[in-house]
Amino acid sequence: MAVVINHLYKAYEEKDGEMQYVLNNLNLTIEKGEFICVLGKSGCGKSTLLNCLAGYLKPDRGNILLDGTEIHGPGPERGVVFQQHALFPWRNVSKNIQFGLNMRKIKNAEEIAMKYIEMVGLTGYEKKYPMGLSGGMAQRVGIARALANEPEVLLMDEPLGALDALTRDSMRREIERIWKLTKKTVVFITHSVPEAVYLADRVLILQKGKVFMDQKIDLARSRNINDPRFAAYVQQFERAITGTAHDAVITE
């Protein structure tokens, strides 16, 4: 298994003398190579969970194990892709991708960067600067930068949220293609239910700081959004998120 989360608690504020927990005794196991999508209403703890996984936030209680070793902070074994690409505007595509490698003094950083430039479909754009890239291209650079460190787990916090609909649709397919090539373990935060059904092996719905639903997606890839079974998953998750589901159960 890749990731094990044990009795995770995280609070940001106190109200009437009691801590208000965003994550409240959350337990979860993620297997190596799984693509996990996390859904839930705003404030349910999605981004807090991802930041704890990344090591940017320290849990109040509980722990997170990666291949049996407890996470105590950020590390190269976890790559992070944000909603805003967060590229350095003064560095070109290749230099942006090399950033983490340079920090670790990896000698063949340029060669590694070229490998991932080709993987994300940006061959010929190596010397371009972020201001000359479209939103989708910039996110590809962000994904390549995260992958260049050869992380065991890729953490993606609404990476398509700032893109227009057409670009977002093409990037979903691109992310699926890259995942098939790399077989990384992926934790993907999104507000889009169809996006989760399209991408995920398993969909998690968070509610009140816990895993309310954990559902495998039993559809062959690449998925057809017009398949009635696809629509059934979407409806099931939408009902669960809005609180109108009577059949919402925790599986596994």
C-alpha positions in Angstrom: 0.0 0.0 0.0 1.2 3.6 -0.7 -0.6 5.7 1.9 -2.3 5.0 5.2 -4.1 7.7 7.2 -4.8 6.9 10.8 -7.2 8.8 13.0 -6.4 12.2 11.4 -7.6 15.4 13.2 -7.0 18.9 12.1 -8.6 22.1 13.5 -8.1 25.7 12.6 -10.2 27.6 15.2 -12.0 27.3 18.5 -15.7 28.1 19.0 -17.4 28.3 22.4 -14.4 26.6 24.0 -14.4 23.7 21.5 -12.0 23.1 18.6 -13.7 23.1 15.2 -12.2 20.1 13.4 -11.9 20.3 9.6 -10.6 16.7 9.6 -12.3 14.7 12.4 -10.9 11.1 12.9 -10.4 10.5 9.2 -9.1 7.1 8.2 -8.1 6.0 4.7 -5.9 3.5 2.8 -4.7 4.2 -0.7 -3.0 1.4 -2.7 0.0 1.9 -5.0 -0.9 3.2 -8.4 -4.5 4.1 -7.5 -6.1 7.2 -8.9 -8.2 8.7 -6.1 -10.6 11.6 -6.6 -11.9 13.5 -3.5 -15.2 15.3 -3.6 -17.3 17.3 -1.1 -18.8 20.6 -0.3 -16.6 23.6 0.3 -15.1 23.4 3.8 -15.4 19.7 4.0 -11.7 19.3 4.4 -10.5 18.3 0.9 -7.7 20.8 0.6 -6.7 20.4 4.2 -6.4 16.6 3.6 -4.2 17.3 0.6 -2.0 19.8 2.5 -1.5 17.2 5.3 -0.5 14.6 2.7 1.9 17.1 1.2 3.4 17.8 4.6 2.5 21.5 4.5 0.2 21.1 7.5 0.9 19.2 10.7 -2.1 17.1 12.0 -3.3 17.9 15.5 -3.6 14.1 16.1 -3.1 11.0 14.1 -0.6 10.3 11.4 0.0 9.6 7.7 2.3 6.8 6.6 3.8 6.6 3.1 5.1 3.0 2.5 5.3 2.6 6.3 7.2 5.8 7.1 5.4 8.6 8.8 5.2 12.0 7.0 6.6 14.9 9.0 6.9 17.5 6.3 7.3 18.1 2.6 9.5 15.7 0.6 10.4 14.8 -3.0 8.5 11.5 -2.7 5.3 13.6 -3.0 4.7 15.9 -6.0 2.1 18.7 -5.8 0.2 20.4 -8.6 -1.9 23.4 -7.6 -5.0 25.1 -9.2 -2.8 28.0 -10.2 0.2 26.7 -11.9 2.7 28.6 -9.7 5.4 28.7 -12.3 8.4 31.0 -11.9 7.8 33.8 -14.5 11.6 34.4 -14.9 12.3 30.8 -15.7 11.5 29.2 -19.0 9.6 25.9 -19.4 12.8 23.7 -19.1 14.2 25.7 -16.1 10.8 25.6 -14.3 10.7 21.8 -14.6 14.3 21.5 -13.5 13.8 23.6 -10.3 13.4 20.8 -7.8 16.1 18.8 -9.5 18.5 21.8 -9.2 17.6 22.2 -5.6 18.7 18.6 -5.0 21.8 19.1 -7.2 20.8 16.4 -9.7 23.4 16.4 -12.4 21.3 15.3 -15.4 18.4 17.8 -14.6 18.2 19.0 -18.2 17.9 15.5 -19.6 15.2 14.6 -17.0 13.3 17.8 -17.9 13.3 17.0 -21.6 11.9 13.5 -20.8 8.9 15.1 -19.1 8.5 17.9 -21.6 8.0 15.2 -24.2 5.7 13.2 -21.9 3.3 16.2 -21.4 3.4 17.2 -25.1 5.4 20.4 -24.9 8.3 19.5 -27.2 9.4 22.7 -28.9 8.3 24.9 -26.0 11.4 24.3 -23.8 12.6 27.9 -24.0 9.2 29.6 -23.7 8.4 31.6 -20.6 5.1 31.2 -18.6 3.6 34.5 -19.9 3.7 33.0 -23.5 1.8 29.8 -22.5 -1.9 29.1 -22.5 -3.5 28.0 -19.2 -3.5 24.4 -20.2 0.1 24.5 -21.4 1.1 26.1 -18.1 -0.6 23.3 -16.1 1.3 20.7 -18.2 4.5 22.4 -17.1 3.3 22.2 -13.5 2.6 18.5 -13.9 5.9 17.9 -15.5 7.7 19.8 -12.7 6.0 17.6 -10.1 6.8 14.4 -12.0 10.4 15.3 -12.6 11.3 14.5 -9.0 10.0 11.0 -9.5 7.5 11.2 -6.6 5.7 8.1 -5.4 2.5 10.1 -4.9 1.2 12.9 -7.0 -1.1 15.3 -5.2 -3.4 17.5 -7.3 -5.4 20.3 -5.8 -8.1 21.3 -8.3 -5.5 21.5 -11.1 -8.1 22.1 -13.8 -10.4 24.5 -11.8 -9.0 27.7 -13.5 -9.3 26.5 -17.1 -12.0 27.1 -19.6 -14.4 24.2 -20.4 -12.7 23.0 -23.6 -9.2 23.2 -22.2 -10.4 21.4 -19.1 -11.9 18.6 -21.1 -8.7 18.1 -23.1 -6.6 18.2 -19.9 -8.6 15.5 -18.3 -7.7 13.2 -21.2 -4.1 14.4 -20.9 -3.9 13.6 -17.1 -5.4 10.2 -17.8 -2.8 9.5 -20.5 0.1 10.6 -18.2 -1.2 8.5 -15.3 -1.4 5.4 -17.6 2.3 6.1 -18.6 3.6 6.7 -15.1 1.3 4.6 -12.9 1.8 7.1 -10.1 -0.5 7.0 -7.0 -2.7 10.1 -7.5 -4.8 12.0 -5.0 -6.9 14.5 -7.0 -9.1 17.2 -5.4 -12.0 18.4 -7.5 -15.4 20.1 -7.3 -16.5 18.5 -10.6 -18.4 15.2 -10.1 -18.2 14.2 -13.8 -14.4 14.9 -13.7 -14.1 12.6 -10.7 -16.0 9.8 -12.4 -14.0 10.2 -15.6 -10.6 10.0 -13.8 -10.9 8.0 -10.7 -10.4 4.4 -9.7 -12.1 5.3 -6.5 -14.1 8.4 -5.5 -14.1 9.6 -1.9 -16.7 12.0 -0.6 -15.8 13.9 2.6 -18.4 15.1 5.0 -17.9 16.6 8.4 -14.2 15.9 8.2 -14.6 12.1 7.6 -14.9 9.8 4.6 -18.6 9.6 4.0 -18.5 7.6 0.8 -15.7 5.5 -0.7 -16.8 4.1 -4.1 -14.9 2.2 -6.7 -15.7 3.2 -10.3 -16.4 0.0 -12.3 -16.1 1.4 -15.8 -13.5 0.6 -18.4 -11.1 3.3 -19.5 -11.2 5.6 -21.4 -14.7 6.4 -20.2 -17.7 7.4 -22.2 -19.5 10.3 -20.5 -22.7 9.3 -22.5 -22.7 5.8 -20.9 -25.8 5.4 -18.7 -23.6 3.9 -16.0 -21.4 7.0 -16.1 -24.5 9.1 -15.5 -25.6 6.8 -12.7 -22.3 7.3 -10.8 -22.6 11.1 -11.3 -26.2 11.1 -9.9 -25.2 8.9 -7.0 -22.3 11.2 -6.0 -24.4 14.4 -6.5 -27.1 13.1 -4.2 -24.5 12.2 -1.6 -22.9 15.6 -1.7 -26.2 17.5 -1.5 -27.5 15.3 1.3 -30.4 13.8 -0.7 -28.8 10.3 -0.9 -30.5 7.5 0.9 -28.2 4.9 -0.5 -24.9 6.5 0.4 -22.7 3.9 2.2 -19.1 3.6 3.1 -17.6 0.8 1.0 -14.3 -0.9 1.8 
